Amino acid sequence: MLLLWLVVLVLGVAYLAHRRTPPAPALGISAAYLILMGVFSHAPGWLLLVFWLLWLAVALPLALPDLRRRVLSGPLFAWFQKVLPPMSDT
């Protein structure tokens, strides 16, 4: 039964990404599913902890755009500018 919960979780996250669901509703839906999974499935505590840590790792950058721009996007764009060749006017 745990395998079914995990398959639905993966397919649900893939569906939300495919539909380009905005971050707040997608995070809310995934959090609600993780709560339901914790209550109704027989998932081990360590697995739920891993899923919640992954959720938190995704939620924090999406919830704090200034921090994301400063810590993640800014350095990433600077690195791409160094690596990629300059673009022509056309």
HTML snippet that shows the backbone in 3Dmol.js (N, CA, C, O; Angstrom):
<script src="https://3Dmol.org/build/3Dmol-min.js"></script>
<div id="view" style="width:600px;height:400px;position:relative"></div>
<script>
const pdb = `
ATOM      1  N   MET A   1       0.819  -1.196   0.000  1.00  0.00           N
ATOM      2  CA  MET A   1       0.000   0.000   0.000  1.00  0.00           C
ATOM      3  C   MET A   1       0.863   1.261   0.000  1.00  0.00           C
ATOM      4  O   MET A   1       0.496   2.279  -0.586  1.00  0.00           O
ATOM      5  N   LEU A   2       2.016   1.176   0.666  1.00  0.00           N
ATOM      6  CA  LEU A   2       2.926   2.322   0.698  1.00  0.00           C
ATOM      7  C   LEU A   2       3.407   2.660  -0.712  1.00  0.00           C
ATOM      8  O   LEU A   2       3.581   3.829  -1.055  1.00  0.00           O
ATOM      9  N   LEU A   3       3.616   1.634  -1.515  1.00  0.00           N
ATOM     10  CA  LEU A   3       4.049   1.869  -2.891  1.00  0.00           C
ATOM     11  C   LEU A   3       3.011   2.684  -3.660  1.00  0.00           C
ATOM     12  O   LEU A   3       3.373   3.548  -4.458  1.00  0.00           O
ATOM     13  N   LEU A   4       1.740   2.419  -3.429  1.00  0.00           N
ATOM     14  CA  LEU A   4       0.674   3.183  -4.088  1.00  0.00           C
ATOM     15  C   LEU A   4       0.716   4.646  -3.654  1.00  0.00           C
ATOM     16  O   LEU A   4       0.574   5.541  -4.487  1.00  0.00           O
ATOM     17  N   TRP A   5       0.910   4.897  -2.352  1.00  0.00           N
ATOM     18  CA  TRP A   5       1.031   6.265  -1.859  1.00  0.00           C
ATOM     19  C   TRP A   5       2.198   6.989  -2.542  1.00  0.00           C
ATOM     20  O   TRP A   5       2.077   8.154  -2.921  1.00  0.00           O
ATOM     21  N   LEU A   6       3.322   6.290  -2.693  1.00  0.00           N
ATOM     22  CA  LEU A   6       4.503   6.910  -3.303  1.00  0.00           C
ATOM     23  C   LEU A   6       4.286   7.172  -4.792  1.00  0.00           C
ATOM     24  O   LEU A   6       4.705   8.209  -5.306  1.00  0.00           O
ATOM     25  N   VAL A   7       3.640   6.245  -5.482  1.00  0.00           N
ATOM     26  CA  VAL A   7       3.368   6.434  -6.913  1.00  0.00           C
ATOM     27  C   VAL A   7       2.437   7.621  -7.115  1.00  0.00           C
ATOM     28  O   VAL A   7       2.658   8.437  -8.010  1.00  0.00           O
ATOM     29  N   VAL A   8       1.396   7.723  -6.290  1.00  0.00           N
ATOM     30  CA  VAL A   8       0.460   8.850  -6.408  1.00  0.00           C
ATOM     31  C   VAL A   8       1.177  10.158  -6.099  1.00  0.00           C
ATOM     32  O   VAL A   8       0.910  11.172  -6.744  1.00  0.00           O
ATOM     33  N   LEU A   9       2.083  10.154  -5.121  1.00  0.00           N
ATOM     34  CA  LEU A   9       2.850  11.361  -4.800  1.00  0.00           C
ATOM     35  C   LEU A   9       3.699  11.802  -5.988  1.00  0.00           C
ATOM     36  O   LEU A   9       3.683  12.974  -6.365  1.00  0.00           O
ATOM     37  N   VAL A  10       4.427  10.883  -6.564  1.00  0.00           N
ATOM     38  CA  VAL A  10       5.298  11.224  -7.698  1.00  0.00           C
ATOM     39  C   VAL A  10       4.473  11.682  -8.900  1.00  0.00           C
ATOM     40  O   VAL A  10       4.806  12.679  -9.539  1.00  0.00           O
ATOM     41  N   LEU A  11       3.401  10.957  -9.207  1.00  0.00           N
ATOM     42  CA  LEU A  11       2.566  11.351 -10.343  1.00  0.00           C
ATOM     43  C   LEU A  11       1.856  12.682 -10.081  1.00  0.00           C
ATOM     44  O   LEU A  11       1.686  13.487 -10.996  1.00  0.00           O
ATOM     45  N   GLY A  12       1.447  12.908  -8.849  1.00  0.00           N
ATOM     46  CA  GLY A  12       0.798  14.172  -8.516  1.00  0.00           C
ATOM     47  C   GLY A  12       1.736  15.357  -8.657  1.00  0.00           C
ATOM     48  O   GLY A  12       1.353  16.394  -9.197  1.00  0.00           O
ATOM     49  N   VAL A  13       2.956  15.209  -8.178  1.00  0.00           N
ATOM     50  CA  VAL A  13       3.938  16.293  -8.315  1.00  0.00           C
ATOM     51  C   VAL A  13       4.261  16.521  -9.791  1.00  0.00           C
ATOM     52  O   VAL A  13       4.390  17.664 -10.231  1.00  0.00           O
ATOM     53  N   ALA A  14       4.392  15.439 -10.551  1.00  0.00           N
ATOM     54  CA  ALA A  14       4.646  15.580 -11.988  1.00  0.00           C
ATOM     55  C   ALA A  14       3.482  16.268 -12.687  1.00  0.00           C
ATOM     56  O   ALA A  14       3.696  17.090 -13.578  1.00  0.00           O
ATOM     57  N   TYR A  15       2.249  15.942 -12.295  1.00  0.00           N
ATOM     58  CA  TYR A  15       1.082  16.580 -12.892  1.00  0.00           C
ATOM     59  C   TYR A  15       1.038  18.070 -12.561  1.00  0.00           C
ATOM     60  O   TYR A  15       0.754  18.893 -13.432  1.00  0.00           O
ATOM     61  N   LEU A  16       1.321  18.420 -11.298  1.00  0.00           N
ATOM     62  CA  LEU A  16       1.336  19.833 -10.926  1.00  0.00           C
ATOM     63  C   LEU A  16       2.409  20.596 -11.701  1.00  0.00           C
ATOM     64  O   LEU A  16       2.186  21.730 -12.124  1.00  0.00           O
ATOM     65  N   ALA A  17       3.562  19.976 -11.883  1.00  0.00           N
ATOM     66  CA  ALA A  17       4.628  20.625 -12.653  1.00  0.00           C
ATOM     67  C   ALA A  17       4.238  20.754 -14.118  1.00  0.00           C
ATOM     68  O   ALA A  17       4.500  21.781 -14.745  1.00  0.00           O
ATOM     69  N   HIS A  18       3.613  19.716 -14.663  1.00  0.00           N
ATOM     70  CA  HIS A  18       3.197  19.756 -16.068  1.00  0.00           C
ATOM     71  C   HIS A  18       2.148  20.838 -16.311  1.00  0.00           C
ATOM     72  O   HIS A  18       2.174  21.512 -17.340  1.00  0.00           O
ATOM     73  N   ARG A  19       1.230  21.001 -15.370  1.00  0.00           N
ATOM     74  CA  ARG A  19       0.184  22.018 -15.500  1.00  0.00           C
ATOM     75  C   ARG A  19       0.680  23.414 -15.136  1.00  0.00           C
ATOM     76  O   ARG A  19      -0.062  24.391 -15.242  1.00  0.00           O
ATOM     77  N   ARG A  20       1.930  23.500 -14.710  1.00  0.00           N
ATOM     78  CA  ARG A  20       2.546  24.767 -14.296  1.00  0.00           C
ATOM     79  C   ARG A  20       1.696  25.475 -13.245  1.00  0.00           C
ATOM     80  O   ARG A  20       1.399  26.665 -13.349  1.00  0.00           O
ATOM     81  N   THR A  21       1.322  24.710 -12.241  1.00  0.00           N
ATOM     82  CA  THR A  21       0.549  25.237 -11.135  1.00  0.00           C
ATOM     83  C   THR A  21       1.403  26.255 -10.382  1.00  0.00           C
ATOM     84  O   THR A  21       2.578  25.990 -10.131  1.00  0.00           O
ATOM     85  N   PRO A  22       0.853  27.401 -10.018  1.00  0.00           N
ATOM     86  CA  PRO A  22       1.630  28.387  -9.254  1.00  0.00           C
ATOM     87  C   PRO A  22       2.179  27.773  -7.960  1.00  0.00           C
ATOM     88  O   PRO A  22       1.603  26.823  -7.429  1.00  0.00           O
ATOM     89  N   PRO A  23       3.282  28.312  -7.461  1.00  0.00           N
ATOM     90  CA  PRO A  23       3.958  27.682  -6.320  1.00  0.00           C
ATOM     91  C   PRO A  23       3.109  27.534  -5.064  1.00  0.00           C
ATOM     92  O   PRO A  23       3.140  26.479  -4.431  1.00  0.00           O
ATOM     93  N   ALA A  24       2.356  28.553  -4.689  1.00  0.00           N
ATOM     94  CA  ALA A  24       1.606  28.477  -3.426  1.00  0.00           C
ATOM     95  C   ALA A  24       0.575  27.345  -3.438  1.00  0.00           C
ATOM     96  O   ALA A  24       0.560  26.548  -2.500  1.00  0.00           O
ATOM     97  N   PRO A  25      -0.289  27.238  -4.460  1.00  0.00           N
ATOM     98  CA  PRO A  25      -1.229  26.113  -4.455  1.00  0.00           C
ATOM     99  C   PRO A  25      -0.543  24.754  -4.571  1.00  0.00           C
ATOM    100  O   PRO A  25      -0.976  23.785  -3.947  1.00  0.00           O
ATOM    101  N   ALA A  26       0.521  24.679  -5.363  1.00  0.00           N
ATOM    102  CA  ALA A  26       1.220  23.402  -5.526  1.00  0.00           C
ATOM    103  C   ALA A  26       1.848  22.960  -4.205  1.00  0.00           C
ATOM    104  O   ALA A  26       1.790  21.783  -3.850  1.00  0.00           O
ATOM    105  N   LEU A  27       2.446  23.899  -3.484  1.00  0.00           N
ATOM    106  CA  LEU A  27       3.035  23.557  -2.189  1.00  0.00           C
ATOM    107  C   LEU A  27       1.946  23.179  -1.190  1.00  0.00           C
ATOM    108  O   LEU A  27       2.137  22.270  -0.382  1.00  0.00           O
ATOM    109  N   GLY A  28       0.816  23.865  -1.238  1.00  0.00           N
ATOM    110  CA  GLY A  28      -0.292  23.527  -0.347  1.00  0.00           C
ATOM    111  C   GLY A  28      -0.855  22.145  -0.619  1.00  0.00           C
ATOM    112  O   GLY A  28      -1.139  21.387   0.309  1.00  0.00           O
ATOM    113  N   ILE A  29      -1.016  21.819  -1.893  1.00  0.00           N
ATOM    114  CA  ILE A  29      -1.535  20.504  -2.267  1.00  0.00           C
ATOM    115  C   ILE A  29      -0.561  19.409  -1.845  1.00  0.00           C
ATOM    116  O   ILE A  29      -0.963  18.390  -1.285  1.00  0.00           O
ATOM    117  N   SER A  30       0.722  19.631  -2.119  1.00  0.00           N
ATOM    118  CA  SER A  30       1.704  18.608  -1.747  1.00  0.00           C
ATOM    119  C   SER A  30       1.826  18.474  -0.231  1.00  0.00           C
ATOM    120  O   SER A  30       2.017  17.365   0.269  1.00  0.00           O
ATOM    121  N   ALA A  31       1.721  19.575   0.509  1.00  0.00           N
ATOM    122  CA  ALA A  31       1.764  19.494   1.971  1.00  0.00           C
ATOM    123  C   ALA A  31       0.547  18.747   2.508  1.00  0.00           C
ATOM    124  O   ALA A  31       0.672  17.931   3.421  1.00  0.00           O
ATOM    125  N   ALA A  32      -0.617  19.018   1.951  1.00  0.00           N
ATOM    126  CA  ALA A  32      -1.825  18.309   2.375  1.00  0.00           C
ATOM    127  C   ALA A  32      -1.702  16.817   2.094  1.00  0.00           C
ATOM    128  O   ALA A  32      -2.117  15.991   2.906  1.00  0.00           O
ATOM    129  N   TYR A  33      -1.139  16.478   0.955  1.00  0.00           N
ATOM    130  CA  TYR A  33      -0.950  15.065   0.631  1.00  0.00           C
ATOM    131  C   TYR A  33       0.030  14.411   1.591  1.00  0.00           C
ATOM    132  O   TYR A  33      -0.189  13.280   2.027  1.00  0.00           O
ATOM    133  N   LEU A  34       1.111  15.111   1.926  1.00  0.00           N
ATOM    134  CA  LEU A  34       2.069  14.546   2.876  1.00  0.00           C
ATOM    135  C   LEU A  34       1.443  14.356   4.254  1.00  0.00           C
ATOM    136  O   LEU A  34       1.747  13.382   4.942  1.00  0.00           O
ATOM    137  N   ILE A  35       0.576  15.273   4.660  1.00  0.00           N
ATOM    138  CA  ILE A  35      -0.127  15.110   5.939  1.00  0.00           C
ATOM    139  C   ILE A  35      -1.040  13.885   5.882  1.00  0.00           C
ATOM    140  O   ILE A  35      -1.052  13.071   6.805  1.00  0.00           O
ATOM    141  N   LEU A  36      -1.803  13.756   4.796  1.00  0.00           N
ATOM    142  CA  LEU A  36      -2.669  12.585   4.642  1.00  0.00           C
ATOM    143  C   LEU A  36      -1.860  11.298   4.595  1.00  0.00           C
ATOM    144  O   LEU A  36      -2.268  10.281   5.155  1.00  0.00           O
ATOM    145  N   MET A  37      -0.732  11.342   3.937  1.00  0.00           N
ATOM    146  CA  MET A  37       0.131  10.175   3.860  1.00  0.00           C
ATOM    147  C   MET A  37       0.647   9.795   5.243  1.00  0.00           C
ATOM    148  O   MET A  37       0.732   8.614   5.579  1.00  0.00           O
ATOM    149  N   GLY A  38       0.990  10.795   6.036  1.00  0.00           N
ATOM    150  CA  GLY A  38       1.461  10.515   7.381  1.00  0.00           C
ATOM    151  C   GLY A  38       0.382   9.956   8.281  1.00  0.00           C
ATOM    152  O   GLY A  38       0.666   9.136   9.154  1.00  0.00           O
ATOM    153  N   VAL A  39      -0.855  10.387   8.081  1.00  0.00           N
ATOM    154  CA  VAL A  39      -1.955   9.950   8.944  1.00  0.00           C
ATOM    155  C   VAL A  39      -2.489   8.582   8.527  1.00  0.00           C
ATOM    156  O   VAL A  39      -2.715   7.723   9.379  1.00  0.00           O
ATOM    157  N   PHE A  40      -2.695   8.369   7.220  1.00  0.00           N
ATOM    158  CA  PHE A  40      -3.407   7.184   6.767  1.00  0.00           C
ATOM    159  C   PHE A  40      -2.532   6.057   6.241  1.00  0.00           C
ATOM    160  O   PHE A  40      -3.016   4.933   6.105  1.00  0.00           O
ATOM    161  N   SER A  41      -1.279   6.309   5.944  1.00  0.00           N
ATOM    162  CA  SER A  41      -0.432   5.222   5.446  1.00  0.00           C
ATOM    163  C   SER A  41       0.429   4.703   6.592  1.00  0.00           C
ATOM    164  O   SER A  41       0.488   5.298   7.668  1.00  0.00           O
ATOM    165  N   HIS A  42       1.073   3.615   6.343  1.00  0.00           N
ATOM    166  CA  HIS A  42       1.988   3.044   7.327  1.00  0.00           C
ATOM    167  C   HIS A  42       3.429   3.360   6.936  1.00  0.00           C
ATOM    168  O   HIS A  42       4.314   2.512   7.049  1.00  0.00           O
ATOM    169  N   ALA A  43       3.649   4.584   6.477  1.00  0.00           N
ATOM    170  CA  ALA A  43       4.985   5.003   6.055  1.00  0.00           C
ATOM    171  C   ALA A  43       5.880   5.152   7.279  1.00  0.00           C
ATOM    172  O   ALA A  43       5.437   5.670   8.305  1.00  0.00           O
ATOM    173  N   PRO A  44       7.115   4.713   7.188  1.00  0.00           N
ATOM    174  CA  PRO A  44       8.034   4.887   8.321  1.00  0.00           C
ATOM    175  C   PRO A  44       8.324   6.374   8.551  1.00  0.00           C
ATOM    176  O   PRO A  44       8.283   7.182   7.624  1.00  0.00           O
ATOM    177  N   GLY A  45       8.610   6.703   9.780  1.00  0.00           N
ATOM    178  CA  GLY A  45       8.853   8.095  10.145  1.00  0.00           C
ATOM    179  C   GLY A  45      10.022   8.716   9.408  1.00  0.00           C
ATOM    180  O   GLY A  45       9.984   9.896   9.060  1.00  0.00           O
ATOM    181  N   TRP A  46      11.079   7.916   9.164  1.00  0.00           N
ATOM    182  CA  TRP A  46      12.250   8.470   8.483  1.00  0.00           C
ATOM    183  C   TRP A  46      11.905   8.863   7.045  1.00  0.00           C
ATOM    184  O   TRP A  46      12.438   9.842   6.522  1.00  0.00           O
ATOM    185  N   LEU A  47      11.007   8.097   6.405  1.00  0.00           N
ATOM    186  CA  LEU A  47      10.620   8.417   5.029  1.00  0.00           C
ATOM    187  C   LEU A  47       9.811   9.708   4.984  1.00  0.00           C
ATOM    188  O   LEU A  47      10.017  10.545   4.106  1.00  0.00           O
ATOM    189  N   LEU A  48       8.897   9.865   5.927  1.00  0.00           N
ATOM    190  CA  LEU A  48       8.126  11.103   5.997  1.00  0.00           C
ATOM    191  C   LEU A  48       9.029  12.292   6.294  1.00  0.00           C
ATOM    192  O   LEU A  48       8.826  13.380   5.756  1.00  0.00           O
ATOM    193  N   LEU A  49      10.019  12.087   7.146  1.00  0.00           N
ATOM    194  CA  LEU A  49      10.971  13.155   7.443  1.00  0.00           C
ATOM    195  C   LEU A  49      11.738  13.567   6.189  1.00  0.00           C
ATOM    196  O   LEU A  49      11.943  14.756   5.949  1.00  0.00           O
ATOM    197  N   VAL A  50      12.155  12.601   5.403  1.00  0.00           N
ATOM    198  CA  VAL A  50      12.861  12.899   4.155  1.00  0.00           C
ATOM    199  C   VAL A  50      11.965  13.688   3.215  1.00  0.00           C
ATOM    200  O   VAL A  50      12.406  14.669   2.615  1.00  0.00           O
ATOM    201  N   PHE A  51      10.701  13.269   3.078  1.00  0.00           N
ATOM    202  CA  PHE A  51       9.773  13.986   2.203  1.00  0.00           C
ATOM    203  C   PHE A  51       9.519  15.402   2.697  1.00  0.00           C
ATOM    204  O   PHE A  51       9.451  16.328   1.889  1.00  0.00           O
ATOM    205  N   TRP A  52       9.376  15.592   4.007  1.00  0.00           N
ATOM    206  CA  TRP A  52       9.154  16.941   4.542  1.00  0.00           C
ATOM    207  C   TRP A  52      10.394  17.811   4.360  1.00  0.00           C
ATOM    208  O   TRP A  52      10.270  19.009   4.104  1.00  0.00           O
ATOM    209  N   LEU A  53      11.579  17.233   4.488  1.00  0.00           N
ATOM    210  CA  LEU A  53      12.799  18.025   4.260  1.00  0.00           C
ATOM    211  C   LEU A  53      12.921  18.426   2.788  1.00  0.00           C
ATOM    212  O   LEU A  53      13.343  19.541   2.480  1.00  0.00           O
ATOM    213  N   LEU A  54      12.552  17.518   1.881  1.00  0.00           N
ATOM    214  CA  LEU A  54      12.548  17.861   0.456  1.00  0.00           C
ATOM    215  C   LEU A  54      11.522  18.949   0.168  1.00  0.00           C
ATOM    216  O   LEU A  54      11.790  19.873  -0.600  1.00  0.00           O
ATOM    217  N   TRP A  55      10.344  18.839   0.783  1.00  0.00           N
ATOM    218  CA  TRP A  55       9.306  19.849   0.602  1.00  0.00           C
ATOM    219  C   TRP A  55       9.807  21.201   1.101  1.00  0.00           C
ATOM    220  O   TRP A  55       9.603  22.227   0.451  1.00  0.00           O
ATOM    221  N   LEU A  56      10.461  21.194   2.252  1.00  0.00           N
ATOM    222  CA  LEU A  56      10.983  22.433   2.819  1.00  0.00           C
ATOM    223  C   LEU A  56      12.086  23.020   1.937  1.00  0.00           C
ATOM    224  O   LEU A  56      12.170  24.238   1.778  1.00  0.00           O
ATOM    225  N   ALA A  57      12.927  22.162   1.367  1.00  0.00           N
ATOM    226  CA  ALA A  57      13.999  22.636   0.488  1.00  0.00           C
ATOM    227  C   ALA A  57      13.443  23.294  -0.771  1.00  0.00           C
ATOM    228  O   ALA A  57      14.083  24.182  -1.334  1.00  0.00           O
ATOM    229  N   VAL A  58      12.274  22.876  -1.215  1.00  0.00           N
ATOM    230  CA  VAL A  58      11.633  23.492  -2.379  1.00  0.00           C
ATOM    231  C   VAL A  58      10.827  24.714  -1.958  1.00  0.00           C
ATOM    232  O   VAL A  58      10.807  25.718  -2.669  1.00  0.00           O
ATOM    233  N   ALA A  59      10.168  24.636  -0.813  1.00  0.00           N
ATOM    234  CA  ALA A  59       9.255  25.698  -0.384  1.00  0.00           C
ATOM    235  C   ALA A  59       9.982  26.974   0.010  1.00  0.00           C
ATOM    236  O   ALA A  59       9.519  28.066  -0.319  1.00  0.00           O
ATOM    237  N   LEU A  60      11.096  26.866   0.700  1.00  0.00           N
ATOM    238  CA  LEU A  60      11.793  28.068   1.168  1.00  0.00           C
ATOM    239  C   LEU A  60      12.251  28.980   0.030  1.00  0.00           C
ATOM    240  O   LEU A  60      11.982  30.180   0.080  1.00  0.00           O
ATOM    241  N   PRO A  61      12.925  28.462  -0.984  1.00  0.00           N
ATOM    242  CA  PRO A  61      13.305  29.372  -2.084  1.00  0.00           C
ATOM    243  C   PRO A  61      12.107  29.960  -2.825  1.00  0.00           C
ATOM    244  O   PRO A  61      12.161  31.100  -3.286  1.00  0.00           O
ATOM    245  N   LEU A  62      11.029  29.189  -2.942  1.00  0.00           N
ATOM    246  CA  LEU A  62       9.852  29.708  -3.632  1.00  0.00           C
ATOM    247  C   LEU A  62       9.110  30.736  -2.796  1.00  0.00           C
ATOM    248  O   LEU A  62       8.513  31.665  -3.340  1.00  0.00           O
ATOM    249  N   ALA A  63       9.143  30.580  -1.490  1.00  0.00           N
ATOM    250  CA  ALA A  63       8.428  31.501  -0.611  1.00  0.00           C
ATOM    251  C   ALA A  63       9.207  32.791  -0.362  1.00  0.00           C
ATOM    252  O   ALA A  63       8.613  33.813  -0.020  1.00  0.00           O
ATOM    253  N   LEU A  64      10.507  32.756  -0.525  1.00  0.00           N
ATOM    254  CA  LEU A  64      11.344  33.935  -0.276  1.00  0.00           C
ATOM    255  C   LEU A  64      12.070  34.327  -1.556  1.00  0.00           C
ATOM    256  O   LEU A  64      13.229  33.955  -1.743  1.00  0.00           O
ATOM    257  N   PRO A  65      11.406  35.080  -2.449  1.00  0.00           N
ATOM    258  CA  PRO A  65      12.010  35.376  -3.755  1.00  0.00           C
ATOM    259  C   PRO A  65      13.277  36.224  -3.664  1.00  0.00           C
ATOM    260  O   PRO A  65      14.185  36.043  -4.476  1.00  0.00           O
ATOM    261  N   ASP A  66      13.367  37.147  -2.698  1.00  0.00           N
ATOM    262  CA  ASP A  66      14.585  37.958  -2.587  1.00  0.00           C
ATOM    263  C   ASP A  66      15.785  37.090  -2.225  1.00  0.00           C
ATOM    264  O   ASP A  66      16.872  37.257  -2.777  1.00  0.00           O
ATOM    265  N   LEU A  67      15.580  36.173  -1.305  1.00  0.00           N
ATOM    266  CA  LEU A  67      16.657  35.260  -0.921  1.00  0.00           C
ATOM    267  C   LEU A  67      17.038  34.369  -2.099  1.00  0.00           C
ATOM    268  O   LEU A  67      18.221  34.117  -2.329  1.00  0.00           O
ATOM    269  N   ARG A  68      16.046  33.893  -2.844  1.00  0.00           N
ATOM    270  CA  ARG A  68      16.320  33.042  -4.002  1.00  0.00           C
ATOM    271  C   ARG A  68      17.136  33.791  -5.052  1.00  0.00           C
ATOM    272  O   ARG A  68      18.082  33.241  -5.616  1.00  0.00           O
ATOM    273  N   ARG A  69      16.771  35.046  -5.312  1.00  0.00           N
ATOM    274  CA  ARG A  69      17.501  35.821  -6.321  1.00  0.00           C
ATOM    275  C   ARG A  69      18.944  36.069  -5.889  1.00  0.00           C
ATOM    276  O   ARG A  69      19.863  36.008  -6.705  1.00  0.00           O
ATOM    277  N   ARG A  70      19.132  36.347  -4.605  1.00  0.00           N
ATOM    278  CA  ARG A  70      20.468  36.672  -4.112  1.00  0.00           C
ATOM    279  C   ARG A  70      21.356  35.433  -3.992  1.00  0.00           C
ATOM    280  O   ARG A  70      22.540  35.483  -4.328  1.00  0.00           O
ATOM    281  N   VAL A  71      20.791  34.326  -3.514  1.00  0.00           N
ATOM    282  CA  VAL A  71      21.600  33.149  -3.211  1.00  0.00           C
ATOM    283  C   VAL A  71      21.668  32.169  -4.373  1.00  0.00           C
ATOM    284  O   VAL A  71      22.707  31.546  -4.589  1.00  0.00           O
ATOM    285  N   LEU A  72      20.580  32.021  -5.127  1.00  0.00           N
ATOM    286  CA  LEU A  72      20.540  30.991  -6.159  1.00  0.00           C
ATOM    287  C   LEU A  72      20.595  31.569  -7.573  1.00  0.00           C
ATOM    288  O   LEU A  72      21.494  31.239  -8.346  1.00  0.00           O
ATOM    289  N   SER A  73      19.648  32.418  -7.904  1.00  0.00           N
ATOM    290  CA  SER A  73      19.537  32.900  -9.286  1.00  0.00           C
ATOM    291  C   SER A  73      20.691  33.801  -9.684  1.00  0.00           C
ATOM    292  O   SER A  73      21.235  33.657 -10.778  1.00  0.00           O
ATOM    293  N   GLY A  74      21.078  34.736  -8.809  1.00  0.00           N
ATOM    294  CA  GLY A  74      22.165  35.661  -9.142  1.00  0.00           C
ATOM    295  C   GLY A  74      23.469  34.959  -9.470  1.00  0.00           C
ATOM    296  O   GLY A  74      24.020  35.183 -10.548  1.00  0.00           O
ATOM    297  N   PRO A  75      23.987  34.114  -8.579  1.00  0.00           N
ATOM    298  CA  PRO A  75      25.222  33.402  -8.903  1.00  0.00           C
ATOM    299  C   PRO A  75      25.095  32.480 -10.111  1.00  0.00           C
ATOM    300  O   PRO A  75      26.050  32.315 -10.870  1.00  0.00           O
ATOM    301  N   LEU A  76      23.921  31.879 -10.293  1.00  0.00           N
ATOM    302  CA  LEU A  76      23.728  30.994 -11.436  1.00  0.00           C
ATOM    303  C   LEU A  76      23.779  31.779 -12.748  1.00  0.00           C
ATOM    304  O   LEU A  76      24.415  31.340 -13.706  1.00  0.00           O
ATOM    305  N   PHE A  77      23.121  32.926 -12.798  1.00  0.00           N
ATOM    306  CA  PHE A  77      23.159  33.752 -14.006  1.00  0.00           C
ATOM    307  C   PHE A  77      24.566  34.289 -14.266  1.00  0.00           C
ATOM    308  O   PHE A  77      25.001  34.340 -15.417  1.00  0.00           O
ATOM    309  N   ALA A  78      25.273  34.684 -13.228  1.00  0.00           N
ATOM    310  CA  ALA A  78      26.647  35.163 -13.399  1.00  0.00           C
ATOM    311  C   ALA A  78      27.530  34.059 -13.972  1.00  0.00           C
ATOM    312  O   ALA A  78      28.372  34.318 -14.832  1.00  0.00           O
ATOM    313  N   TRP A  79      27.341  32.839 -13.500  1.00  0.00           N
ATOM    314  CA  TRP A  79      28.121  31.717 -14.020  1.00  0.00           C
ATOM    315  C   TRP A  79      27.795  31.470 -15.487  1.00  0.00           C
ATOM    316  O   TRP A  79      28.698  31.227 -16.288  1.00  0.00           O
ATOM    317  N   PHE A  80      26.501  31.529 -15.855  1.00  0.00           N
ATOM    318  CA  PHE A  80      26.121  31.328 -17.254  1.00  0.00           C
ATOM    319  C   PHE A  80      26.693  32.413 -18.154  1.00  0.00           C
ATOM    320  O   PHE A  80      27.072  32.126 -19.290  1.00  0.00           O
ATOM    321  N   GLN A  81      26.764  33.653 -17.677  1.00  0.00           N
ATOM    322  CA  GLN A  81      27.335  34.730 -18.490  1.00  0.00           C
ATOM    323  C   GLN A  81      28.814  34.479 -18.769  1.00  0.00           C
ATOM    324  O   GLN A  81      29.311  34.838 -19.836  1.00  0.00           O
ATOM    325  N   LYS A  82      29.507  33.877 -17.836  1.00  0.00           N
ATOM    326  CA  LYS A  82      30.926  33.575 -18.047  1.00  0.00           C
ATOM    327  C   LYS A  82      31.102  32.401 -18.999  1.00  0.00           C
ATOM    328  O   LYS A  82      32.037  32.388 -19.800  1.00  0.00           O
ATOM    329  N   VAL A  83      30.218  31.419 -18.921  1.00  0.00           N
ATOM    330  CA  VAL A  83      30.385  30.185 -19.672  1.00  0.00           C
ATOM    331  C   VAL A  83      29.887  30.307 -21.110  1.00  0.00           C
ATOM    332  O   VAL A  83      30.533  29.806 -22.030  1.00  0.00           O
ATOM    333  N   LEU A  84      28.752  30.964 -21.313  1.00  0.00           N
ATOM    334  CA  LEU A  84      28.165  31.048 -22.643  1.00  0.00           C
ATOM    335  C   LEU A  84      28.867  32.111 -23.483  1.00  0.00           C
ATOM    336  O   LEU A  84      29.354  33.105 -22.944  1.00  0.00           O
ATOM    337  N   PRO A  85      28.922  31.908 -24.798  1.00  0.00           N
ATOM    338  CA  PRO A  85      29.507  32.930 -25.665  1.00  0.00           C
ATOM    339  C   PRO A  85      28.606  34.160 -25.741  1.00  0.00           C
ATOM    340  O   PRO A  85      27.401  34.046 -25.517  1.00  0.00           O
ATOM    341  N   PRO A  86      29.157  35.329 -26.051  1.00  0.00           N
ATOM    342  CA  PRO A  86      28.308  36.526 -26.155  1.00  0.00           C
ATOM    343  C   PRO A  86      27.330  36.412 -27.320  1.00  0.00           C
ATOM    344  O   PRO A  86      27.625  35.786 -28.338  1.00  0.00           O
ATOM    345  N   MET A  87      26.174  37.022 -27.153  1.00  0.00           N
ATOM    346  CA  MET A  87      25.156  36.980 -28.191  1.00  0.00           C
ATOM    347  C   MET A  87      25.385  38.097 -29.187  1.00  0.00           C
ATOM    348  O   MET A  87      25.825  39.185 -28.816  1.00  0.00           O
ATOM    349  N   SER A  88      25.091  37.835 -30.446  1.00  0.00           N
ATOM    350  CA  SER A  88      25.228  38.858 -31.476  1.00  0.00           C
ATOM    351  C   SER A  88      24.013  39.769 -31.455  1.00  0.00           C
ATOM    352  O   SER A  88      23.032  39.471 -30.774  1.00  0.00           O
ATOM    353  N   ASP A  89      24.060  40.884 -32.194  1.00  0.00           N
ATOM    354  CA  ASP A  89      22.962  41.823 -32.243  1.00  0.00           C
ATOM    355  C   ASP A  89      21.734  41.239 -32.945  1.00  0.00           C
ATOM    356  O   ASP A  89      20.608  41.666 -32.688  1.00  0.00           O
ATOM    357  N   THR A  90      21.949  40.274 -33.822  1.00  0.00           N
ATOM    358  CA  THR A  90      20.806  39.711 -34.534  1.00  0.00           C
ATOM    359  C   THR A  90      20.196  38.636 -33.699  1.00  0.00           C
ATOM    360  O   THR A  90      19.211  38.020 -34.108  1.00  0.00           O
TER     361      THR A  90
END
`;
const viewer = $3Dmol.createViewer("view");
viewer.addModel(pdb, "pdb");
viewer.setStyle({}, {cartoon: {color: "spectrum"}});
viewer.zoomTo();
viewer.render();
</script>
